[in-house]
Amino acid sequence: QVQLVESGGGLVQAGGSLRLSCAASGLTFSAYGMGWFRQAPGKEREFVAAIAPSGGAKYYADALKGRFTISRDNAKNTLYLQIDSLKPEDTAVYYCAATLRPNPRDTEYNYWGQGTQVTVSS
Protein backbone atom coordinates (compact mmCIF):
# COMPACT_ATOMS: atom_id res chain seq x y z
CA GLN A 1 0.00 0.00 0.00
CA VAL A 2 1.43 3.31 -1.09
CA GLN A 3 1.55 6.02 1.55
CA LEU A 4 2.68 9.59 1.21
CA VAL A 5 2.71 11.51 4.47
CA GLU A 6 3.36 15.23 4.53
CA SER A 7 4.64 17.13 7.54
CA GLY A 8 6.21 20.45 8.43
CA GLY A 9 3.26 22.75 7.92
CA GLY A 10 2.11 25.24 10.47
CA LEU A 11 1.47 28.86 11.28
CA VAL A 12 4.26 31.24 10.32
CA GLN A 13 4.62 34.98 9.99
CA ALA A 14 5.07 36.60 6.62
CA GLY A 15 8.72 36.64 5.63
CA GLY A 16 9.46 33.41 7.43
CA SER A 17 10.45 30.02 6.06
CA LEU A 18 9.20 26.48 6.23
CA ARG A 19 10.46 23.13 5.04
CA LEU A 20 7.81 20.62 4.19
CA SER A 21 8.58 16.91 4.09
CA CYS A 22 6.83 14.02 2.42
CA ALA A 23 7.69 10.52 3.62
CA ALA A 24 6.95 7.81 1.08
CA SER A 25 6.40 4.10 1.60
CA GLY A 26 4.99 1.19 -0.36
CA LEU A 27 6.57 2.23 -3.66
CA THR A 28 10.02 2.29 -5.22
CA PHE A 29 10.57 5.93 -4.40
CA SER A 30 13.62 6.36 -6.61
CA ALA A 31 11.60 5.28 -9.65
CA TYR A 32 8.97 8.00 -9.31
CA GLY A 33 8.90 11.62 -10.14
CA MET A 34 7.45 13.65 -7.31
CA GLY A 35 5.51 16.84 -7.13
CA TRP A 36 4.12 19.41 -4.76
CA PHE A 37 0.72 21.00 -5.25
CA ARG A 38 -1.27 23.37 -3.11
CA GLN A 39 -4.89 24.34 -2.67
CA ALA A 40 -5.99 27.55 -1.06
CA PRO A 41 -9.51 28.01 0.35
CA GLY A 42 -12.01 28.51 -2.44
CA LYS A 43 -9.41 27.94 -5.15
CA GLU A 44 -8.43 25.11 -7.42
CA ARG A 45 -5.43 22.96 -6.68
CA GLU A 46 -2.32 24.37 -8.35
CA PHE A 47 1.07 23.02 -9.29
CA VAL A 48 4.02 24.19 -7.21
CA ALA A 49 7.04 22.10 -8.21
CA ALA A 50 8.15 18.71 -9.47
CA ILE A 51 11.35 16.72 -9.46
CA ALA A 52 12.66 13.84 -11.56
CA PRO A 53 13.29 10.44 -9.98
CA SER A 54 17.03 11.05 -9.76
CA GLY A 55 16.57 14.61 -8.51
CA GLY A 56 18.51 15.94 -11.47
CA ALA A 57 15.66 17.83 -13.14
CA LYS A 58 13.37 20.22 -11.30
CA TYR A 59 10.34 22.12 -12.48
CA TYR A 60 8.58 25.08 -10.91
CA ALA A 61 5.43 27.05 -11.46
CA ASP A 62 6.52 30.26 -13.16
CA ALA A 63 4.83 32.46 -10.57
CA LEU A 64 6.60 30.72 -7.69
CA LYS A 65 10.16 30.51 -8.96
CA GLY A 66 12.75 31.86 -6.59
CA ARG A 67 11.04 31.24 -3.25
CA PHE A 68 10.34 27.53 -3.54
CA THR A 69 12.97 24.78 -3.70
CA ILE A 70 12.11 21.15 -4.25
CA SER A 71 14.54 18.38 -3.34
CA ARG A 72 14.55 14.72 -2.48
CA ASP A 73 16.60 12.16 -0.59
CA ASN A 74 16.11 8.78 -2.22
CA ALA A 75 18.03 7.04 0.56
CA LYS A 76 15.40 8.28 3.01
CA ASN A 77 12.39 7.99 0.67
CA THR A 78 11.62 11.60 1.42
CA LEU A 79 10.64 14.61 -0.64
CA TYR A 80 11.12 18.18 0.55
CA LEU A 81 9.82 21.63 -0.25
CA GLN A 82 11.67 24.64 1.12
CA ILE A 83 9.57 27.79 1.12
CA ASP A 84 11.26 31.11 1.83
CA SER A 85 9.94 34.65 2.18
CA LEU A 86 6.48 33.33 2.90
CA LYS A 87 3.53 35.51 1.96
CA PRO A 88 -0.08 35.40 3.18
CA GLU A 89 -1.11 34.23 -0.28
CA ASP A 90 0.96 31.08 0.25
CA THR A 91 -1.65 29.97 2.77
CA ALA A 92 -2.94 26.63 1.52
CA VAL A 93 -2.93 22.91 2.05
CA TYR A 94 0.21 21.51 0.47
CA TYR A 95 0.13 18.04 -1.07
CA CYS A 96 2.87 15.78 -2.32
CA ALA A 97 2.20 13.35 -5.12
CA ALA A 98 3.98 10.64 -7.10
CA THR A 99 4.07 10.21 -10.86
CA LEU A 100 5.90 8.18 -13.44
CA ARG A 101 6.57 11.38 -15.38
CA PRO A 102 7.06 14.65 -13.46
CA ASN A 103 4.94 17.43 -14.91
CA PRO A 104 2.52 20.18 -13.81
CA ARG A 105 -0.70 18.27 -14.55
CA ASP A 106 -2.24 16.82 -11.42
CA THR A 107 -4.09 14.21 -13.48
CA GLU A 108 -0.73 12.62 -14.27
CA TYR A 109 -0.04 11.82 -10.61
CA ASN A 110 -0.89 8.35 -9.35
CA TYR A 111 -0.57 8.73 -5.59
CA TRP A 112 -1.34 11.59 -3.23
CA GLY A 113 -0.73 12.45 0.38
CA GLN A 114 -3.34 13.88 2.74
CA GLY A 115 -1.78 17.32 2.81
CA THR A 116 -0.26 19.63 5.38
CA GLN A 117 -1.68 23.03 6.23
CA VAL A 118 0.48 26.11 5.82
CA THR A 119 -0.90 29.34 7.21
CA VAL A 120 0.97 32.60 6.78
CA SER A 121 -0.03 35.55 8.94
CA SER A 122 0.57 39.13 7.87
PyMOL commands that set and color helices and strands:
alter all, ss='L'
color gray80, all
select helices_A, chain A and resi 29-31+62-64+88-90+106-108
alter helices_A, ss='H'
color red, helices_A
select strands_A, chain A and resi 3-7+10-13+18-25+33-39+46-51+58-60+68-73+78-83+92-99+111-112+116-121
alter strands_A, ss='S'
color yellow, strands_A
deselect
rebuild
show_as cartoon
